[in-house]
Amino acid sequence: MIEPLEEYMSIRFSPDG
């Protein structure tokens, strides 16, 4: 099960904002 934390962090650390 993939947690939304990984996606959240990816967006947070993303240069796109």
Backbone torsions as a table, in degrees:
resi	resn	phi	psi	omega
1	MET	NA	123.0	-179.6
2	ILE	-89.1	124.6	-179.8
3	GLU	-81.5	151.4	-179.6
4	PRO	-69.6	-11.7	-179.5
5	LEU	-60.9	-41.8	-178.8
6	GLU	-62.3	-42.3	-179.2
7	GLU	-70.7	-38.8	-180.0
8	TYR	-62.5	-45.4	-179.8
9	MET	-65.6	-37.4	-179.1
10	SER	-62.8	-39.9	-179.5
11	ILE	-72.7	-36.9	-178.8
12	ARG	-67.1	-40.2	-178.3
13	PHE	-87.8	2.3	-179.2
14	SER	-82.6	139.2	-179.8
15	PRO	-69.2	-11.2	-179.0
16	ASP	-77.3	-17.0	178.2
17	GLY	109.4	NA	NA
